[in-house]
Amino acid sequence: MSLGNDDVFDEFLSQRGYDVPSEASDWQRDRQKKQCPDCGGLHEIAATECTVCGWMPESEAG
């Protein structure tokens, strides 16, 4: 079974009782901005896609 570095780290943490989210599915809020859960980029509230890494919430990716 081949795992990426993030997968190995997530597996290590989950085996030790830590909650590891499988994948972020929505923006995080940071005051008056949206924050990309994938790369941490900040965007205006109206943003629908991260202009840094291209991430979009599953609900908007459809």
mmCIF file as Biopython writes it, N, C-alpha, C and O atoms, coordinates in Angstrom:
data_model
#
loop_
_atom_site.group_PDB
_atom_site.id
_atom_site.type_symbol
_atom_site.label_atom_id
_atom_site.label_alt_id
_atom_site.label_comp_id
_atom_site.label_asym_id
_atom_site.label_entity_id
_atom_site.label_seq_id
_atom_site.pdbx_PDB_ins_code
_atom_site.Cartn_x
_atom_site.Cartn_y
_atom_site.Cartn_z
_atom_site.occupancy
_atom_site.B_iso_or_equiv
_atom_site.auth_seq_id
_atom_site.auth_asym_id
_atom_site.pdbx_PDB_model_num
ATOM 1   N N  . MET A ? 1  ? 0.845   -1.185 0.000   1.0 0.0 1  A 1 
ATOM 2   C CA . MET A ? 1  ? 0.000   0.000  0.000   1.0 0.0 1  A 1 
ATOM 3   C C  . MET A ? 1  ? 0.885   1.240  0.000   1.0 0.0 1  A 1 
ATOM 4   O O  . MET A ? 1  ? 1.686   1.429  0.915   1.0 0.0 1  A 1 
ATOM 5   N N  . SER A ? 2  ? 0.750   2.068  -0.995  1.0 0.0 2  A 1 
ATOM 6   C CA . SER A ? 2  ? 1.564   3.263  -1.127  1.0 0.0 2  A 1 
ATOM 7   C C  . SER A ? 2  ? 0.782   4.468  -0.606  1.0 0.0 2  A 1 
ATOM 8   O O  . SER A ? 2  ? -0.338  4.733  -1.041  1.0 0.0 2  A 1 
ATOM 9   N N  . LEU A ? 3  ? 1.390   5.188  0.327   1.0 0.0 3  A 1 
ATOM 10  C CA . LEU A ? 3  ? 0.750   6.363  0.907   1.0 0.0 3  A 1 
ATOM 11  C C  . LEU A ? 3  ? 1.632   7.582  0.698   1.0 0.0 3  A 1 
ATOM 12  O O  . LEU A ? 3  ? 2.858   7.476  0.719   1.0 0.0 3  A 1 
ATOM 13  N N  . GLY A ? 4  ? 1.007   8.754  0.495   1.0 0.0 4  A 1 
ATOM 14  C CA . GLY A ? 4  ? 1.756   10.003 0.417   1.0 0.0 4  A 1 
ATOM 15  C C  . GLY A ? 4  ? 2.192   10.418 1.808   1.0 0.0 4  A 1 
ATOM 16  O O  . GLY A ? 4  ? 1.735   9.841  2.795   1.0 0.0 4  A 1 
ATOM 17  N N  . ASN A ? 5  ? 3.063   11.404 1.904   1.0 0.0 5  A 1 
ATOM 18  C CA . ASN A ? 5  ? 3.564   11.859 3.201   1.0 0.0 5  A 1 
ATOM 19  C C  . ASN A ? 5  ? 2.447   12.301 4.127   1.0 0.0 5  A 1 
ATOM 20  O O  . ASN A ? 5  ? 2.466   11.975 5.314   1.0 0.0 5  A 1 
ATOM 21  N N  . ASP A ? 6  ? 1.461   13.047 3.602   1.0 0.0 6  A 1 
ATOM 22  C CA . ASP A ? 6  ? 0.341   13.500 4.425   1.0 0.0 6  A 1 
ATOM 23  C C  . ASP A ? 6  ? -0.477  12.317 4.917   1.0 0.0 6  A 1 
ATOM 24  O O  . ASP A ? 6  ? -0.927  12.308 6.063   1.0 0.0 6  A 1 
ATOM 25  N N  . ASP A ? 7  ? -0.674  11.316 4.059   1.0 0.0 7  A 1 
ATOM 26  C CA . ASP A ? 7  ? -1.437  10.135 4.446   1.0 0.0 7  A 1 
ATOM 27  C C  . ASP A ? 7  ? -0.745  9.372  5.568   1.0 0.0 7  A 1 
ATOM 28  O O  . ASP A ? 7  ? -1.400  8.888  6.492   1.0 0.0 7  A 1 
ATOM 29  N N  . VAL A ? 8  ? 0.570   9.265  5.490   1.0 0.0 8  A 1 
ATOM 30  C CA . VAL A ? 8  ? 1.338   8.565  6.530   1.0 0.0 8  A 1 
ATOM 31  C C  . VAL A ? 8  ? 1.208   9.309  7.849   1.0 0.0 8  A 1 
ATOM 32  O O  . VAL A ? 8  ? 0.992   8.697  8.895   1.0 0.0 8  A 1 
ATOM 33  N N  . PHE A ? 9  ? 1.338   10.614 7.800   1.0 0.0 9  A 1 
ATOM 34  C CA . PHE A ? 9  ? 1.228   11.429 9.012   1.0 0.0 9  A 1 
ATOM 35  C C  . PHE A ? 9  ? -0.181  11.336 9.602   1.0 0.0 9  A 1 
ATOM 36  O O  . PHE A ? 9  ? -0.338  11.175 10.812  1.0 0.0 9  A 1 
ATOM 37  N N  . ASP A ? 10 ? -1.209  11.437 8.747   1.0 0.0 10 A 1 
ATOM 38  C CA . ASP A ? 10 ? -2.589  11.311 9.215   1.0 0.0 10 A 1 
ATOM 39  C C  . ASP A ? 10 ? -2.839  9.949  9.841   1.0 0.0 10 A 1 
ATOM 40  O O  . ASP A ? 10 ? -3.503  9.856  10.874  1.0 0.0 10 A 1 
ATOM 41  N N  . GLU A ? 11 ? -2.321  8.901  9.236   1.0 0.0 11 A 1 
ATOM 42  C CA . GLU A ? 11 ? -2.477  7.556  9.779   1.0 0.0 11 A 1 
ATOM 43  C C  . GLU A ? 11 ? -1.794  7.439  11.139  1.0 0.0 11 A 1 
ATOM 44  O O  . GLU A ? 11 ? -2.347  6.842  12.062  1.0 0.0 11 A 1 
ATOM 45  N N  . PHE A ? 12 ? -0.597  8.005  11.265  1.0 0.0 12 A 1 
ATOM 46  C CA . PHE A ? 12 ? 0.145   8.012  12.526  1.0 0.0 12 A 1 
ATOM 47  C C  . PHE A ? 12 ? -0.683  8.678  13.632  1.0 0.0 12 A 1 
ATOM 48  O O  . PHE A ? 12 ? -0.802  8.141  14.733  1.0 0.0 12 A 1 
ATOM 49  N N  . LEU A ? 13 ? -1.250  9.846  13.331  1.0 0.0 13 A 1 
ATOM 50  C CA . LEU A ? 13 ? -2.053  10.563 14.321  1.0 0.0 13 A 1 
ATOM 51  C C  . LEU A ? 13 ? -3.325  9.810  14.677  1.0 0.0 13 A 1 
ATOM 52  O O  . LEU A ? 13 ? -3.675  9.715  15.854  1.0 0.0 13 A 1 
ATOM 53  N N  . SER A ? 14 ? -4.022  9.273  13.683  1.0 0.0 14 A 1 
ATOM 54  C CA . SER A ? 14 ? -5.281  8.579  13.960  1.0 0.0 14 A 1 
ATOM 55  C C  . SER A ? 14 ? -5.056  7.316  14.777  1.0 0.0 14 A 1 
ATOM 56  O O  . SER A ? 14 ? -5.917  6.944  15.573  1.0 0.0 14 A 1 
ATOM 57  N N  . GLN A ? 15 ? -3.919  6.647  14.600  1.0 0.0 15 A 1 
ATOM 58  C CA . GLN A ? 15 ? -3.610  5.456  15.392  1.0 0.0 15 A 1 
ATOM 59  C C  . GLN A ? 15 ? -3.360  5.807  16.860  1.0 0.0 15 A 1 
ATOM 60  O O  . GLN A ? 15 ? -3.443  4.948  17.738  1.0 0.0 15 A 1 
ATOM 61  N N  . ARG A ? 16 ? -3.058  7.072  17.110  1.0 0.0 16 A 1 
ATOM 62  C CA . ARG A ? 16 ? -2.779  7.511  18.470  1.0 0.0 16 A 1 
ATOM 63  C C  . ARG A ? 16 ? -3.939  8.287  19.079  1.0 0.0 16 A 1 
ATOM 64  O O  . ARG A ? 16 ? -3.776  8.968  20.092  1.0 0.0 16 A 1 
ATOM 65  N N  . GLY A ? 17 ? -5.110  8.182  18.457  1.0 0.0 17 A 1 
ATOM 66  C CA . GLY A ? 17 ? -6.320  8.746  19.042  1.0 0.0 17 A 1 
ATOM 67  C C  . GLY A ? 17 ? -6.661  10.164 18.648  1.0 0.0 17 A 1 
ATOM 68  O O  . GLY A ? 17 ? -7.604  10.738 19.193  1.0 0.0 17 A 1 
ATOM 69  N N  . TYR A ? 18 ? -5.925  10.750 17.719  1.0 0.0 18 A 1 
ATOM 70  C CA . TYR A ? 18 ? -6.234  12.103 17.288  1.0 0.0 18 A 1 
ATOM 71  C C  . TYR A ? 18 ? -7.270  12.068 16.180  1.0 0.0 18 A 1 
ATOM 72  O O  . TYR A ? 18 ? -7.255  11.179 15.329  1.0 0.0 18 A 1 
ATOM 73  N N  . ASP A ? 19 ? -8.182  13.056 16.198  1.0 0.0 19 A 1 
ATOM 74  C CA . ASP A ? 19 ? -9.160  13.182 15.128  1.0 0.0 19 A 1 
ATOM 75  C C  . ASP A ? 19 ? -8.489  13.852 13.947  1.0 0.0 19 A 1 
ATOM 76  O O  . ASP A ? 19 ? -7.973  14.963 14.064  1.0 0.0 19 A 1 
ATOM 77  N N  . VAL A ? 20 ? -8.496  13.187 12.824  1.0 0.0 20 A 1 
ATOM 78  C CA . VAL A ? 20 ? -7.898  13.719 11.609  1.0 0.0 20 A 1 
ATOM 79  C C  . VAL A ? 20 ? -9.011  13.868 10.586  1.0 0.0 20 A 1 
ATOM 80  O O  . VAL A ? 20 ? -9.569  12.868 10.134  1.0 0.0 20 A 1 
ATOM 81  N N  . PRO A ? 21 ? -9.350  15.124 10.206  1.0 0.0 21 A 1 
ATOM 82  C CA . PRO A ? 21 ? -10.403 15.293 9.199   1.0 0.0 21 A 1 
ATOM 83  C C  . PRO A ? 21 ? -9.975  14.692 7.878   1.0 0.0 21 A 1 
ATOM 84  O O  . PRO A ? 21 ? -8.827  14.848 7.461   1.0 0.0 21 A 1 
ATOM 85  N N  . SER A ? 22 ? -10.898 14.002 7.217   1.0 0.0 22 A 1 
ATOM 86  C CA . SER A ? 22 ? -10.567 13.349 5.957   1.0 0.0 22 A 1 
ATOM 87  C C  . SER A ? 22 ? -10.299 14.368 4.857   1.0 0.0 22 A 1 
ATOM 88  O O  . SER A ? 22 ? -9.353  14.209 4.086   1.0 0.0 22 A 1 
ATOM 89  N N  . GLU A ? 23 ? -11.100 15.388 4.776   1.0 0.0 23 A 1 
ATOM 90  C CA . GLU A ? 23 ? -10.892 16.436 3.790   1.0 0.0 23 A 1 
ATOM 91  C C  . GLU A ? 23 ? -11.762 17.628 4.163   1.0 0.0 23 A 1 
ATOM 92  O O  . GLU A ? 23 ? -12.933 17.465 4.505   1.0 0.0 23 A 1 
ATOM 93  N N  . ALA A ? 24 ? -11.201 18.801 4.099   1.0 0.0 24 A 1 
ATOM 94  C CA . ALA A ? 24 ? -11.977 19.992 4.410   1.0 0.0 24 A 1 
ATOM 95  C C  . ALA A ? 24 ? -13.015 20.199 3.319   1.0 0.0 24 A 1 
ATOM 96  O O  . ALA A ? 24 ? -12.706 20.091 2.132   1.0 0.0 24 A 1 
ATOM 97  N N  . SER A ? 25 ? -14.245 20.497 3.720   1.0 0.0 25 A 1 
ATOM 98  C CA . SER A ? 25 ? -15.291 20.624 2.720   1.0 0.0 25 A 1 
ATOM 99  C C  . SER A ? 25 ? -15.917 22.008 2.679   1.0 0.0 25 A 1 
ATOM 100 O O  . SER A ? 25 ? -16.850 22.238 1.909   1.0 0.0 25 A 1 
ATOM 101 N N  . ASP A ? 26 ? -15.419 22.938 3.497   1.0 0.0 26 A 1 
ATOM 102 C CA . ASP A ? 26 ? -15.990 24.274 3.474   1.0 0.0 26 A 1 
ATOM 103 C C  . ASP A ? 26 ? -14.943 25.294 3.906   1.0 0.0 26 A 1 
ATOM 104 O O  . ASP A ? 26 ? -13.943 24.958 4.540   1.0 0.0 26 A 1 
ATOM 105 N N  . TRP A ? 27 ? -15.199 26.535 3.548   1.0 0.0 27 A 1 
ATOM 106 C CA . TRP A ? 27 ? -14.315 27.626 3.919   1.0 0.0 27 A 1 
ATOM 107 C C  . TRP A ? 27 ? -14.240 27.765 5.430   1.0 0.0 27 A 1 
ATOM 108 O O  . TRP A ? 27 ? -15.194 27.436 6.135   1.0 0.0 27 A 1 
ATOM 109 N N  . GLN A ? 28 ? -13.134 28.243 5.918   1.0 0.0 28 A 1 
ATOM 110 C CA . GLN A ? 28 ? -13.006 28.657 7.313   1.0 0.0 28 A 1 
ATOM 111 C C  . GLN A ? 28 ? -13.192 30.160 7.319   1.0 0.0 28 A 1 
ATOM 112 O O  . GLN A ? 28 ? -12.877 30.825 6.332   1.0 0.0 28 A 1 
ATOM 113 N N  . ARG A ? 29 ? -13.694 30.704 8.402   1.0 0.0 29 A 1 
ATOM 114 C CA . ARG A ? 29 ? -13.928 32.145 8.491   1.0 0.0 29 A 1 
ATOM 115 C C  . ARG A ? 29 ? -12.838 32.776 9.348   1.0 0.0 29 A 1 
ATOM 116 O O  . ARG A ? 29 ? -12.478 32.254 10.403  1.0 0.0 29 A 1 
ATOM 117 N N  . ASP A ? 30 ? -12.319 33.909 8.877   1.0 0.0 30 A 1 
ATOM 118 C CA . ASP A ? 30 ? -11.312 34.652 9.613   1.0 0.0 30 A 1 
ATOM 119 C C  . ASP A ? 30 ? -11.709 36.121 9.571   1.0 0.0 30 A 1 
ATOM 120 O O  . ASP A ? 30 ? -11.362 36.841 8.635   1.0 0.0 30 A 1 
ATOM 121 N N  . ARG A ? 31 ? -12.433 36.555 10.582  1.0 0.0 31 A 1 
ATOM 122 C CA . ARG A ? 31 ? -12.976 37.915 10.688  1.0 0.0 31 A 1 
ATOM 123 C C  . ARG A ? 31 ? -13.863 38.242 9.491   1.0 0.0 31 A 1 
ATOM 124 O O  . ARG A ? 31 ? -14.949 37.676 9.364   1.0 0.0 31 A 1 
ATOM 125 N N  . GLN A ? 32 ? -13.432 39.127 8.624   1.0 0.0 32 A 1 
ATOM 126 C CA . GLN A ? 32 ? -14.235 39.540 7.475   1.0 0.0 32 A 1 
ATOM 127 C C  . GLN A ? 32 ? -13.784 38.863 6.185   1.0 0.0 32 A 1 
ATOM 128 O O  . GLN A ? 32 ? -14.086 39.347 5.095   1.0 0.0 32 A 1 
ATOM 129 N N  . LYS A ? 33 ? -13.070 37.757 6.299   1.0 0.0 33 A 1 
ATOM 130 C CA . LYS A ? 33 ? -12.531 37.052 5.134   1.0 0.0 33 A 1 
ATOM 131 C C  . LYS A ? 33 ? -12.884 35.570 5.215   1.0 0.0 33 A 1 
ATOM 132 O O  . LYS A ? 33 ? -13.230 35.056 6.279   1.0 0.0 33 A 1 
ATOM 133 N N  . LYS A ? 34 ? -12.789 34.893 4.071   1.0 0.0 34 A 1 
ATOM 134 C CA . LYS A ? 34 ? -12.852 33.437 4.011   1.0 0.0 34 A 1 
ATOM 135 C C  . LYS A ? 34 ? -11.425 32.946 3.938   1.0 0.0 34 A 1 
ATOM 136 O O  . LYS A ? 34 ? -10.577 33.559 3.289   1.0 0.0 34 A 1 
ATOM 137 N N  . GLN A ? 35 ? -11.159 31.827 4.611   1.0 0.0 35 A 1 
ATOM 138 C CA . GLN A ? 35 ? -9.836  31.243 4.557   1.0 0.0 35 A 1 
ATOM 139 C C  . GLN A ? 35 ? -9.905  29.854 3.949   1.0 0.0 35 A 1 
ATOM 140 O O  . GLN A ? 35 ? -10.719 29.028 4.364   1.0 0.0 35 A 1 
ATOM 141 N N  . CYS A ? 36 ? -9.060  29.599 2.977   1.0 0.0 36 A 1 
ATOM 142 C CA . CYS A ? 36 ? -9.010  28.303 2.329   1.0 0.0 36 A 1 
ATOM 143 C C  . CYS A ? 36 ? -8.495  27.267 3.318   1.0 0.0 36 A 1 
ATOM 144 O O  . CYS A ? 36 ? -7.424  27.452 3.896   1.0 0.0 36 A 1 
ATOM 145 N N  . PRO A ? 37 ? -9.237  26.178 3.524   1.0 0.0 37 A 1 
ATOM 146 C CA . PRO A ? 37 ? -8.784  25.154 4.465   1.0 0.0 37 A 1 
ATOM 147 C C  . PRO A ? 37 ? -7.617  24.329 3.930   1.0 0.0 37 A 1 
ATOM 148 O O  . PRO A ? 37 ? -6.964  23.610 4.687   1.0 0.0 37 A 1 
ATOM 149 N N  . ASP A ? 38 ? -7.355  24.430 2.636   1.0 0.0 38 A 1 
ATOM 150 C CA . ASP A ? 38 ? -6.286  23.646 2.025   1.0 0.0 38 A 1 
ATOM 151 C C  . ASP A ? 38 ? -4.929  24.342 2.140   1.0 0.0 38 A 1 
ATOM 152 O O  . ASP A ? 38 ? -3.950  23.731 2.569   1.0 0.0 38 A 1 
ATOM 153 N N  . CYS A ? 39 ? -4.871  25.630 1.754   1.0 0.0 39 A 1 
ATOM 154 C CA . CYS A ? 39 ? -3.583  26.337 1.755   1.0 0.0 39 A 1 
ATOM 155 C C  . CYS A ? 39 ? -3.528  27.508 2.727   1.0 0.0 39 A 1 
ATOM 156 O O  . CYS A ? 39 ? -2.447  28.034 2.992   1.0 0.0 39 A 1 
ATOM 157 N N  . GLY A ? 40 ? -4.687  27.930 3.270   1.0 0.0 40 A 1 
ATOM 158 C CA . GLY A ? 40 ? -4.710  29.037 4.221   1.0 0.0 40 A 1 
ATOM 159 C C  . GLY A ? 40 ? -4.847  30.403 3.574   1.0 0.0 40 A 1 
ATOM 160 O O  . GLY A ? 40 ? -4.809  31.416 4.272   1.0 0.0 40 A 1 
ATOM 161 N N  . GLY A ? 41 ? -5.007  30.458 2.251   1.0 0.0 41 A 1 
ATOM 162 C CA . GLY A ? 41 ? -5.148  31.739 1.564   1.0 0.0 41 A 1 
ATOM 163 C C  . GLY A ? 41 ? -6.411  32.467 1.995   1.0 0.0 41 A 1 
ATOM 164 O O  . GLY A ? 41 ? -7.452  31.844 2.198   1.0 0.0 41 A 1 
ATOM 165 N N  . LEU A ? 42 ? -6.321  33.801 2.136   1.0 0.0 42 A 1 
ATOM 166 C CA . LEU A ? 42 ? -7.469  34.618 2.543   1.0 0.0 42 A 1 
ATOM 167 C C  . LEU A ? 42 ? -8.133  35.239 1.322   1.0 0.0 42 A 1 
ATOM 168 O O  . LEU A ? 42 ? -7.467  35.674 0.384   1.0 0.0 42 A 1 
ATOM 169 N N  . HIS A ? 43 ? -9.473  35.269 1.357   1.0 0.0 43 A 1 
ATOM 170 C CA . HIS A ? 43 ? -10.261 35.776 0.233   1.0 0.0 43 A 1 
ATOM 171 C C  . HIS A ? 43 ? -11.445 36.576 0.748   1.0 0.0 43 A 1 
ATOM 172 O O  . HIS A ? 43 ? -11.837 36.466 1.910   1.0 0.0 43 A 1 
ATOM 173 N N  . GLU A ? 44 ? -12.003 37.381 -0.143  1.0 0.0 44 A 1 
ATOM 174 C CA . GLU A ? 44 ? -13.212 38.131 0.185   1.0 0.0 44 A 1 
ATOM 175 C C  . GLU A ? 44 ? -14.358 37.151 0.440   1.0 0.0 44 A 1 
ATOM 176 O O  . GLU A ? 44 ? -14.313 36.008 -0.015  1.0 0.0 44 A 1 
ATOM 177 N N  . ILE A ? 45 ? -15.377 37.597 1.162   1.0 0.0 45 A 1 
ATOM 178 C CA . ILE A ? 45 ? -16.522 36.759 1.510   1.0 0.0 45 A 1 
ATOM 179 C C  . ILE A ? 45 ? -17.214 36.204 0.266   1.0 0.0 45 A 1 
ATOM 180 O O  . ILE A ? 45 ? -17.759 35.101 0.319   1.0 0.0 45 A 1 
ATOM 181 N N  . ALA A ? 46 ? -17.209 36.926 -0.839  1.0 0.0 46 A 1 
ATOM 182 C CA . ALA A ? 46 ? -17.896 36.493 -2.060  1.0 0.0 46 A 1 
ATOM 183 C C  . ALA A ? 46 ? -17.120 35.435 -2.853  1.0 0.0 46 A 1 
ATOM 184 O O  . ALA A ? 46 ? -17.640 34.922 -3.844  1.0 0.0 46 A 1 
ATOM 185 N N  . ALA A ? 47 ? -15.918 35.104 -2.454  1.0 0.0 47 A 1 
ATOM 186 C CA . ALA A ? 47 ? -15.095 34.151 -3.208  1.0 0.0 47 A 1 
ATOM 187 C C  . ALA A ? 47 ? -15.757 32.778 -3.271  1.0 0.0 47 A 1 
ATOM 188 O O  . ALA A ? 47 ? -16.377 32.327 -2.308  1.0 0.0 47 A 1 
ATOM 189 N N  . THR A ? 48 ? -15.613 32.120 -4.424  1.0 0.0 48 A 1 
ATOM 190 C CA . THR A ? 48 ? -16.143 30.768 -4.596  1.0 0.0 48 A 1 
ATOM 191 C C  . THR A ? 48 ? -15.040 29.757 -4.871  1.0 0.0 48 A 1 
ATOM 192 O O  . THR A ? 48 ? -15.280 28.550 -4.858  1.0 0.0 48 A 1 
ATOM 193 N N  . GLU A ? 49 ? -13.824 30.253 -5.121  1.0 0.0 49 A 1 
ATOM 194 C CA . GLU A ? 49 ? -12.681 29.387 -5.399  1.0 0.0 49 A 1 
ATOM 195 C C  . GLU A ? 49 ? -11.423 30.050 -4.853  1.0 0.0 49 A 1 
ATOM 196 O O  . GLU A ? 49 ? -11.299 31.274 -4.904  1.0 0.0 49 A 1 
ATOM 197 N N  . CYS A ? 50 ? -10.502 29.269 -4.339  1.0 0.0 50 A 1 
ATOM 198 C CA . CYS A ? 50 ? -9.235  29.793 -3.848  1.0 0.0 50 A 1 
ATOM 199 C C  . CYS A ? 50 ? -8.368  30.186 -5.041  1.0 0.0 50 A 1 
ATOM 200 O O  . CYS A ? 50 ? -8.083  29.360 -5.908  1.0 0.0 50 A 1 
ATOM 201 N N  . THR A ? 51 ? -7.954  31.445 -5.081  1.0 0.0 51 A 1 
ATOM 202 C CA . THR A ? 51 ? -7.116  31.911 -6.181  1.0 0.0 51 A 1 
ATOM 203 C C  . THR A ? 51 ? -5.650  31.532 -5.980  1.0 0.0 51 A 1 
ATOM 204 O O  . THR A ? 51 ? -4.833  31.728 -6.879  1.0 0.0 51 A 1 
ATOM 205 N N  . VAL A ? 52 ? -5.310  30.994 -4.811  1.0 0.0 52 A 1 
ATOM 206 C CA . VAL A ? 52 ? -3.936  30.570 -4.541  1.0 0.0 52 A 1 
ATOM 207 C C  . VAL A ? 52 ? -3.712  29.138 -5.026  1.0 0.0 52 A 1 
ATOM 208 O O  . VAL A ? 52 ? -2.767  28.864 -5.766  1.0 0.0 52 A 1 
ATOM 209 N N  . CYS A ? 53 ? -4.604  28.217 -4.596  1.0 0.0 53 A 1 
ATOM 210 C CA . CYS A ? 53 ? -4.384  26.806 -4.918  1.0 0.0 53 A 1 
ATOM 211 C C  . CYS A ? 53 ? -5.488  26.180 -5.771  1.0 0.0 53 A 1 
ATOM 212 O O  . CYS A ? 53 ? -5.345  25.044 -6.224  1.0 0.0 53 A 1 
ATOM 213 N N  . GLY A ? 54 ? -6.596  26.912 -5.999  1.0 0.0 54 A 1 
ATOM 214 C CA . GLY A ? 54 ? -7.674  26.399 -6.835  1.0 0.0 54 A 1 
ATOM 215 C C  . GLY A ? 54 ? -8.721  25.574 -6.103  1.0 0.0 54 A 1 
ATOM 216 O O  . GLY A ? 54 ? -9.644  25.061 -6.737  1.0 0.0 54 A 1 
ATOM 217 N N  . TRP A ? 55 ? -8.604  25.430 -4.776  1.0 0.0 55 A 1 
ATOM 218 C CA . TRP A ? 55 ? -9.562  24.639 -3.989  1.0 0.0 55 A 1 
ATOM 219 C C  . TRP A ? 55 ? -10.944 25.289 -4.065  1.0 0.0 55 A 1 
ATOM 220 O O  . TRP A ? 55 ? -11.061 26.515 -4.082  1.0 0.0 55 A 1 
ATOM 221 N N  . MET A ? 56 ? -11.984 24.464 -4.110  1.0 0.0 56 A 1 
ATOM 222 C CA . MET A ? 56 ? -13.359 24.934 -3.987  1.0 0.0 56 A 1 
ATOM 223 C C  . MET A ? 56 ? -14.139 23.958 -3.121  1.0 0.0 56 A 1 
ATOM 224 O O  . MET A ? 56 ? -13.871 22.756 -3.143  1.0 0.0 56 A 1 
ATOM 225 N N  . PRO A ? 57 ? -15.104 24.467 -2.355  1.0 0.0 57 A 1 
ATOM 226 C CA . PRO A ? 57 ? -15.927 23.568 -1.543  1.0 0.0 57 A 1 
ATOM 227 C C  . PRO A ? 57 ? -16.673 22.586 -2.418  1.0 0.0 57 A 1 
ATOM 228 O O  . PRO A ? 57 ? -16.996 22.890 -3.566  1.0 0.0 57 A 1 
ATOM 229 N N  . GLU A ? 58 ? -16.944 21.425 -1.889  1.0 0.0 58 A 1 
ATOM 230 C CA . GLU A ? 58 ? -17.675 20.404 -2.650  1.0 0.0 58 A 1 
ATOM 231 C C  . GLU A ? 58 ? -19.020 20.917 -3.126  1.0 0.0 58 A 1 
ATOM 232 O O  . GLU A ? 58 ? -19.463 20.575 -4.222  1.0 0.0 58 A 1 
ATOM 233 N N  . SER A ? 59 ? -19.672 21.734 -2.313  1.0 0.0 59 A 1 
ATOM 234 C CA . SER A ? 59 ? -20.992 22.251 -2.678  1.0 0.0 59 A 1 
ATOM 235 C C  . SER A ? 59 ? -20.932 23.196 -3.871  1.0 0.0 59 A 1 
ATOM 236 O O  . SER A ? 59 ? -21.933 23.357 -4.570  1.0 0.0 59 A 1 
ATOM 237 N N  . GLU A ? 60 ? -19.768 23.834 -4.128  1.0 0.0 60 A 1 
ATOM 238 C CA . GLU A ? 60 ? -19.620 24.767 -5.244  1.0 0.0 60 A 1 
ATOM 239 C C  . GLU A ? 60 ? -18.891 24.118 -6.421  1.0 0.0 60 A 1 
ATOM 240 O O  . GLU A ? 60 ? -18.868 24.678 -7.516  1.0 0.0 60 A 1 
ATOM 241 N N  . ALA A ? 61 ? -18.294 22.940 -6.204  1.0 0.0 61 A 1 
ATOM 242 C CA . ALA A ? 61 ? -17.517 22.288 -7.256  1.0 0.0 61 A 1 
ATOM 243 C C  . ALA A ? 61 ? -18.392 21.634 -8.307  1.0 0.0 61 A 1 
ATOM 244 O O  . ALA A ? 61 ? -17.938 21.390 -9.425  1.0 0.0 61 A 1 
ATOM 245 N N  . GLY A ? 62 ? -19.666 21.341 -7.961  1.0 0.0 62 A 1 
ATOM 246 C CA . GLY A ? 62 ? -20.586 20.611 -8.804  1.0 0.0 62 A 1 
ATOM 247 C C  . GLY A ? 62 ? -20.678 21.073 -10.171 1.0 0.0 62 A 1 
ATOM 248 O O  . GLY A ? 62 ? -21.437 20.512 -10.962 1.0 0.0 62 A 1 
#
